[in-house]
Amino acid sequence: MAINPDDFDEPVEDYNFDEIKSVTSLFDSMSNAGGFTATKLARAKDLLKLQFEQLEKENYDPKKCLNWISFPACLCATGTRGFFVEALKQKKFNVVSTTCGTLDHDIARTHKDYLHGEFELDDIELGEYGLNRLGNVIVPNSSYGEIIEKVVLPALEDIRNERIKQTGLSGTELWKGFGTVELCWELGNRVCNEKSILFWAAKHQIPIVIPGITDGSIGAQLFMFRQKYPDFWIDILADEQKMSDLTWVAESSNALMVGGGISKHHVIWWNQYRGGLDNAVYITTAPEFDGSLSGARLREAISWGKMRPEAPNICVEGDASVLLPLLGAALFN
């Protein structure tokens, strides 16, 4: 691409803190000040605003506009869960891709608190007291596994009885078409409240897809339920069908992807079948040099047909527990 020196005509401006009266004005100042990640974050805010405005304009119709969000479970063990709760409450996204731990933390924290800790705590000593460390968050056994066992197995019993009553089916046929999307909605209706991601997904019928559903405490509960009912299963290919149905017909498809792994890959994988994403924001702390999907920048997705070459996009390097609250404060109010 040829460079025209005359194209560089926007001056770098210093922050004037007397003029910064709100989070929105802070983002405006970031855009003008430049300075590496600040510029990228301001750009991310603008792209997400376009995504949200488009979805609202299309009356939240996924056939017109499909807004994806993907993220790992760890953030839901922190107060950053509030970003995802508010995003679904306001219907800013209409399809979610995440990991099994999101269900674990969302359900557990609905019933009992997690606690503040430190990265430097003695993990051997913590283990002796039944305290699990997730970064600088402390997850007591009584706030995690014990809660999940207490509420999930009875919920699964209730779901099974209701499906038998509604469908008249039995055996493996009872669970055909029952994927993680349906599981999340059923759990959201039964064991969660308004502080929960699952609650708002169920209320607004927003699909949450958990491709790695067995990789977590909820997965263990599903396995235990199968010991009692050997014909029980989760139809994960029903989830794939749902994503296929959404992407094939969507006139526009946009995404906010936080972190990499299976959650991110399901977003870009299905979007390759429609020629790629139309607008994308990616947040990561991973380096590019190791060849991981977490480190892969969005421009790499263009080579796979998972991102349209002309699609506006930005990759913001940084901690999502810092960046998402800033974006939420600028976009949700």
Sequence and secondary structure as in RCSB ss.txt:
>XXXX:A:sequence
MAINPDDFDEPVEDYNFDEIKSVTSLFDSMSNAGGFTATKLARAKDLLKLQFEQLEKENYDPKKCLNWISFPACL
CATGTRGFFVEALKQKKFNVVSTTCGTLDHDIARTHKDYLHGEFELDDIELGEYGLNRLGNVIVPNSSYGEIIEK
VVLPALEDIRNERIKQTGLSGTELWKGFGTVELCWELGNRVCNEKSILFWAAKHQIPIVIPGITDGSIGAQLFMF
RQKYPDFWIDILADEQKMSDLTWVAESSNALMVGGGISKHHVIWWNQYRGGLDNAVYITTAPEFDGSLSGARLRE
AISWGKMRPEAPNICVEGDASVLLPLLGAALFN
>XXXX:A:secstr
    GGG         TTS  SHHHHHHHHHHH  THHHHHHHHHHHHHHHHHHHHHTTT TTT EEEEE  GGG
GGSTTHHHHHHHHHTT  SEEE  HHHHHHHHHHHHS  EE  TTS HHHHHHTTEEEETTEEEEGGGTHHHHHH
HHHHHHHHHHHHHHHHH   GGGGGTT  HHHHHHHHHHHH  TT HHHHHHHHT  EE TTTTSSHHHHHHHHH
HHH TT    HHHHHHHHHHHHHH S EEEEEES HHHHHHHHHHHGGGTSBSEEEEEE   STT  TTT  HHH
HHHTTSB TT  EEEEES HHHHHHHHHHHH  
